Amino acid sequence: MIYLIVSAISLALMVTVYRLTLSRTTFHGFNRFVLLATLALAAVVPVMHFQSISSRASAPINYMLGEIMVYADGTMGVNHVQATESGSSISMLSVITVVYLAGLIFCLLRIAFGILSSEIICHRRSRMLADGSRLVITERNYAPFSWRNCIVISRKDYESNGAMIIAHEQAHVHHHHSFDLILAQLFCAVQWFNPAAWMLRRSLLEVHEFEADAQVLEDGFDGRRYQICLVRAALQGSFATTTNNFSNCSTQKRIVMMNRHSTNPWARLRVLLMLPVVALSVIVASACKQDTNTEMDVNTKDAPPTDVYWDIEEYEIGEADSTDELFTVVEEMPEFPGGEEALLEYLRSNLQYPERCKENNIQGRVFVTFVINKDGKIVDPAVVKSAGPEGVELDVEALRVVSSMPAWTPGKQRGEAVCVKYTVPVTFRMN
């Protein structure tokens, strides 16, 4: 989801810069390259600084059974508020995921229908033209269009303005515009919620038409007659949205572009204005990667010195192998021997409210992190957020109980045992 958001923002910024700087220039081939490069950058830039979710050792806090509550009277409980909030988040995420996938599937089906319809039309009786393209003449009143190396034109258009229309569609075929359209359509399917994606597709269609129109005029056809032909084509019904349609683009824009003087070649340097946008996208993607890492660092500012835990050494605590990949979520999560009820019973039996803290009415919350290695053993236990200088005994007690837990059933990812990192909040309260 973060990838899609960063990609959508990057695309919106780059498309905006393009529309403001290059869309009215006569550099049709150059503009086409810029739009395709914009699409590629929007897809690639957010990936440059992203790590795999599974490899984030400092991922957002992963609560185990909610918050462990230890009371001064010796009772213990589990605060399920966090678990409930997490469930709500997961539920909302599920709704968003379903809506997104529904839109994605609809767009993909629409693309598939357009391609299939085009292929059916193009496989009808056709004849080969001198340039290697194929011509299909249909009795239906479709606006002329091209798909891959096939040109489809109605008999009425063929008999009236066939030469000009065929020259226009041949330009689409020679420049392989169909492949651009497939790429843009797929990108729109992935980012169907992003208006900038559809704007980019529209801009690419315009550039295709401008490029084909310029080719027709270069071939020596009368400009006025050709423009009249465009106006008539705009009144006809179009065919599949995946194709290069003769009336795809605004007729007014095409006529204005045909009558425009050539833009100064130095205007191509306007594309450099996109560089700050690309740099900003890289920075945003990098920030998305680092924000969870900094969150854990901030929480450690109140942690007491590690030498406070000298008495924990009596437990055989190992260290995680630095070469092992750490996961926070896996297909088969680790399990305490006997399940969750047995884990709660273990905590209930072993967690004790420190006497000095009882006498001085000291309470607080401790965040303990630990890793369950491939053998199921507890390794690398540490306090990542302390109860404070006065609550050192609370830190020690939480760390002692976590460190002394028996071996778990290790977590598995794709059938292999892996190291899984947990963070457990333990709250000590007087009542």
C-alpha positions in Angstrom: 0.0 0.0 0.0 2.9 2.4 0.8 4.4 1.5 -2.6 1.2 2.4 -4.4 0.8 5.7 -2.5 4.4 6.8 -3.1 4.2 5.7 -6.8 0.9 7.6 -7.2 2.3 10.8 -5.7 5.4 10.6 -7.8 3.4 10.1 -10.9 1.0 12.9 -10.1 3.9 15.3 -9.7 5.7 14.3 -12.8 2.6 14.3 -15.0 1.8 17.8 -13.6 5.3 19.1 -14.6 4.9 17.5 -18.1 1.5 19.1 -18.6 2.8 22.5 -17.6 6.1 22.4 -19.6 6.0 20.1 -22.6 2.4 19.2 -23.5 2.0 22.1 -25.9 5.3 21.7 -27.7 5.7 20.1 -31.1 8.3 17.5 -29.9 6.0 14.6 -30.3 8.6 11.8 -30.4 10.5 13.4 -27.5 7.2 13.9 -25.5 6.3 10.3 -26.1 9.7 9.2 -24.6 9.2 11.5 -21.6 5.8 10.1 -20.9 7.0 6.5 -21.1 10.0 7.4 -18.9 7.6 9.0 -16.4 5.6 5.8 -16.2 8.8 3.8 -15.7 10.1 6.1 -13.0 6.8 6.1 -11.1 7.0 2.3 -11.1 10.7 2.0 -10.2 11.5 5.0 -7.9 9.5 3.8 -4.9 11.3 0.5 -5.0 14.8 2.0 -4.8 14.8 2.4 -1.0 12.3 -0.2 0.0 13.2 -3.3 2.0 11.2 -6.5 1.9 8.6 -6.3 4.7 9.8 -9.7 5.9 13.4 -8.5 6.4 12.6 -5.5 8.6 14.1 -6.3 12.0 12.8 -3.0 13.3 9.2 -3.4 12.0 6.3 -1.8 13.9 5.7 -3.2 17.3 4.2 -6.7 17.1 2.1 -7.2 20.2 1.8 -10.7 21.6 -1.7 -11.4 23.0 -2.2 -7.8 23.7 -0.7 -6.1 26.7 0.4 -8.1 29.8 -1.0 -6.5 33.0 0.7 -7.3 36.3 -1.0 -6.0 39.5 0.5 -5.4 42.9 -2.0 -7.8 44.5 -0.5 -10.7 42.6 -3.2 -11.0 39.9 -2.4 -10.8 36.2 -4.5 -10.1 33.1 -4.3 -9.3 29.4 -5.4 -6.0 28.1 -6.9 -6.8 24.7 -7.4 -3.2 23.6 -4.4 -3.4 21.4 -5.5 -6.7 19.9 -9.0 -5.2 19.2 -7.5 -2.1 17.6 -5.2 -4.4 15.5 -8.3 -6.4 14.5 -10.1 -3.2 13.4 -7.0 -2.1 11.4 -6.8 -5.5 9.8 -10.5 -5.4 9.0 -10.2 -1.9 7.4 -7.1 -3.1 5.5 -9.1 -6.0 4.3 -11.9 -3.8 3.0 -9.4 -1.5 1.3 -7.7 -4.6 -0.2 -11.0 -6.0 -1.5 -12.0 -2.7 -3.1 -8.6 -2.2 -4.7 -8.6 -5.8 -6.1 -12.1 -5.4 -7.4 -11.1 -2.2 -9.3 -7.9 -4.0 -10.5 -9.8 -7.0 -11.8 -12.4 -4.8 -13.5 -9.7 -2.8 -15.3 -7.8 -6.0 -16.4 -11.0 -7.6 -17.7 -11.8 -4.4 -19.6 -8.3 -4.4 -21.1 -8.7 -8.1 -22.0 -12.1 -7.5 -23.6 -10.6 -4.7 -25.7 -7.7 -6.7 -26.9 -9.9 -9.8 -27.6 -12.4 -7.6 -29.6 -9.5 -6.0 -31.6 -8.0 -9.4 -32.4 -11.4 -10.8 -33.6 -11.8 -7.8 -35.9 -8.2 -7.9 -37.2 -8.5 -11.6 -38.0 -11.3 -11.1 -40.5 -10.6 -11.1 -44.2 -7.8 -8.6 -44.8 -5.3 -7.7 -47.5 -1.6 -6.8 -47.1 -0.4 -3.3 -47.8 2.9 -2.3 -49.3 4.4 -1.3 -46.0 3.6 -4.8 -44.4 0.6 -3.7 -42.5 -2.8 -5.4 -43.0 -6.0 -3.6 -44.0 -9.5 -4.7 -42.9 -12.5 -3.1 -44.4 -15.6 -3.4 -42.3 -19.3 -2.6 -43.2 -19.8 -1.2 -39.7 -19.7 2.5 -39.1 -16.7 2.4 -36.8 -14.2 5.3 -36.6 -10.9 4.0 -38.2 -8.4 2.4 -35.8 -5.2 0.4 -35.8 -4.1 -2.4 -33.6 -0.6 -3.8 -33.8 0.0 -4.1 -37.6 -3.6 -4.1 -38.6 -5.7 -1.2 -39.8 -9.5 -1.3 -39.6 -11.6 1.2 -41.6 -15.2 1.3 -42.6 -16.1 1.0 -46.3 -17.6 4.5 -46.3 -14.4 6.1 -45.0 -12.3 3.9 -47.3 -14.2 5.2 -50.4 -14.2 8.9 -49.3 -10.9 9.6 -47.5 -9.2 6.2 -47.5 -5.7 7.3 -48.5 -5.4 9.9 -45.7 -6.8 7.7 -43.0 -4.7 4.7 -44.0 -1.6 7.0 -44.0 -2.5 8.1 -40.5 -3.0 4.6 -39.2 0.1 3.4 -40.8 2.0 6.0 -38.8 0.6 4.4 -35.6 1.7 1.0 -36.9 5.2 2.1 -37.8 5.7 3.7 -34.4 4.4 0.7 -32.5 1.9 2.8 -30.6 -0.1 -0.3 -29.6 2.6 -1.4 -27.2 2.6 2.0 -25.5 -1.1 1.7 -25.0 -0.9 -1.8 -23.5 1.7 -0.5 -21.1 -0.3 2.6 -20.1 -3.5 0.5 -19.8 -1.8 -1.9 -17.4 -0.4 0.9 -15.4 -3.9 2.5 -15.1 -5.2 -0.9 -14.0 -2.7 -1.0 -11.2 -3.3 2.6 -10.2 -7.0 2.8 -11.2 -7.6 5.0 -8.1 -5.1 7.6 -9.3 -6.3 10.3 -11.7 -2.7 11.1 -12.7 -2.4 7.6 -14.2 -5.4 8.2 -16.5 -4.1 11.7 -17.3 -0.8 10.1 -18.4 -2.7 7.7 -20.6 -4.7 10.5 -22.1 -1.5 12.5 -22.7 0.1 9.5 -24.4 -2.9 9.1 -26.7 -2.7 12.8 -27.6 1.0 12.5 -28.5 0.3 9.4 -30.6 -2.3 11.3 -32.6 -0.1 14.4 -32.9 2.8 12.2 -34.2 0.5 10.4 -36.7 -1.0 13.7 -37.9 2.4 15.2 -38.4 3.4 12.2 -40.5 0.3 12.6 -42.7 1.1 16.2 -43.4 4.8 15.3 -44.1 3.5 12.8 -46.7 2.0 15.7 -48.7 -1.7 15.4 -47.9 -3.8 18.7 -47.9 -4.0 20.0 -44.4 -7.4 21.6 -44.7 -9.0 18.5 -46.2 -7.4 16.3 -43.6 -8.8 18.5 -40.8 -12.3 18.3 -42.3 -11.9 14.5 -42.3 -11.0 14.7 -38.6 -14.2 16.6 -37.8 -16.3 14.0 -39.6 -14.5 11.1 -37.8 -15.3 12.7 -34.4 -19.0 12.1 -35.1 -18.6 8.4 -35.7 -18.8 5.7 -33.1 -15.4 4.4 -31.8 -14.4 0.8 -31.2 -12.3 -0.8 -28.5 -10.5 1.5 -26.0 -7.2 -0.4 -26.3 -6.7 0.6 -29.9 -5.2 3.7 -31.6 -8.5 5.2 -32.7 -8.6 7.9 -35.5 -10.8 10.0 -33.2 -9.1 9.2 -29.9 -7.9 12.7 -29.2 -9.8 16.0 -29.1 -10.2 17.2 -32.6 -9.7 20.8 -31.6 -6.4 20.0 -30.0 -5.2 18.1 -33.0 -6.1 20.9 -35.4 -4.4 23.5 -33.1 -1.3 21.4 -32.9 -1.1 20.9 -36.7 -1.3 24.7 -37.2 1.3 25.5 -34.5 4.8 26.6 -35.4 7.7 24.3 -34.5 8.8 24.8 -30.9 12.3 26.1 -30.2 14.6 23.1 -29.8 16.0 24.5 -26.6 12.5 24.0 -25.0 13.4 20.4 -24.6 15.5 21.4 -21.6 12.2 22.0 -19.7 12.3 18.3 -19.0 15.0 19.0 -16.5 12.3 20.4 -14.2 11.3 16.8 -13.6 14.6 16.1 -11.9 13.6 17.7 -8.5 10.4 15.8 -8.6 12.2 12.5 -9.1 14.6 13.4 -6.3 11.7 14.2 -4.0 10.1 10.9 -4.8 13.4 9.1 -3.9 13.5 11.0 -0.6 9.9 10.1 0.2 10.5 6.5 -0.6 13.6 6.5 1.6 11.6 8.1 4.5 8.9 5.5 4.2 11.6 2.9 4.7 13.3 4.6 7.6 10.4 5.8 9.7 9.8 2.4 11.5 13.5 2.1 12.2 13.6 5.6 13.9 10.5 4.8 15.9 12.2 2.0 17.8 15.3 4.2 18.4 13.2 6.9 19.9 11.6 4.5 22.3 15.0 3.4 23.7 15.9 6.9 25.0 14.7 6.0 28.5 16.1 2.5 28.6 18.5 1.9 31.6 22.1 0.8 31.1 22.5 -2.8 30.1 24.7 -3.6 33.2 21.6 -3.3 35.3 20.7 -6.8 34.1 23.8 -8.5 35.5 21.6 -11.0 37.4 20.0 -12.2 34.1 23.2 -14.0 33.2 22.2 -17.1 35.1 19.9 -17.8 32.2 21.4 -19.4 29.1 20.5 -16.6 26.7 21.9 -16.9 23.2 22.3 -14.4 20.4 20.6 -14.5 17.0 22.9 -15.4 14.2 23.7 -12.2 12.3 23.3 -14.0 9.0 19.7 -15.1 9.8 16.9 -13.0 8.3 14.5 -11.7 11.0 10.7 -11.8 10.4 7.9 -10.1 12.2 5.1 -12.0 10.4 5.4 -15.4 8.9 3.1 -18.0 7.4 3.3 -20.2 10.5 3.8 -18.1 13.6 5.8 -19.5 16.6 3.8 -21.2 19.3 4.4 -21.5 23.0 4.3 -25.1 24.2 0.6 -25.7 24.9 -0.7 -22.7 23.1 -1.8 -19.3 24.3 -3.5 -20.5 27.4 -0.3 -22.2 28.5 1.6 -19.0 27.8 -0.8 -16.9 29.9 -0.5 -19.5 32.7 3.3 -19.3 32.5 3.3 -15.6 32.8 0.7 -15.6 35.6 2.9 -18.1 37.6 6.2 -16.3 37.0 5.7 -12.6 36.8 6.0 -10.9 40.2 5.6 -7.3 41.2 8.9 -6.2 42.7 8.6 -5.5 46.5 10.4 -2.2 46.5 8.1 -1.0 43.7 5.1 -2.0 45.8 6.4 -0.1 48.8 7.2 3.0 46.9 4.0 2.9 44.7 6.1 2.6 41.5 4.3 1.5 38.4 5.1 1.6 34.7 5.1 -0.1 31.3 8.1 -2.0 29.9 8.5 -3.0 26.3 10.6 -6.2 25.9 11.8 -7.5 22.6 13.1 -10.9 21.9 13.8 -13.3 19.0 12.5 -16.9 18.7 15.3 -18.5 16.6 15.1 -21.5 14.3 15.3 -23.9 17.2 12.5 -22.2 19.1 14.8 -20.7 21.7 14.6 -17.2 23.1 17.5 -15.1 22.0 18.5 -11.4 22.1 16.0 -10.4 24.8 16.2 -6.6 25.5 14.2 -3.7 26.9 13.5 -1.3 24.1 11.4 1.1 26.3 12.0 1.3 30.0 9.6 2.0 32.9 12.0 4.8 33.8 14.9 5.3 36.2 12.8 4.6 39.2 11.3 1.4 37.7 14.5 -0.5 36.9 13.2 -3.4 38.9 10.2 -3.6 36.7 12.4 -3.8 33.6 14.5 -6.5 35.3 11.4 -8.5 36.2 9.9 -8.3 32.7 13.2 -9.2 31.1 13.8 -12.1 33.6 10.5 -13.8 32.8 10.8 -13.4 29.1 14.4 -14.7 29.1 13.4 -17.8 31.1 10.6 -18.9 28.8 11.0 -22.5 27.5 11.6 -23.2 23.9 8.7 -22.4 21.5 7.7 -24.2 18.4 9.7 -22.1 15.8 7.9 -20.1 13.1 8.0 -21.2 9.5 8.1 -19.4 6.2 7.6 -21.5 3.1 8.1 -24.6 5.1 11.4 -23.6 6.6 12.1 -22.6 10.3 13.0 -18.9 10.5 13.8 -16.3 13.2 10.8 -14.3 14.4 11.0 -11.1 16.4 8.4 -10.2 19.0 7.8 -7.1 21.1 5.8 -7.6 24.3 4.4 -4.7 26.4 4.3 -5.5 30.2 2.4 -3.1 32.4 2.9 -3.1 36.2 0.0 -1.4 38.1 -0.7 -1.0 41.8 -4.4 -1.7 41.3 
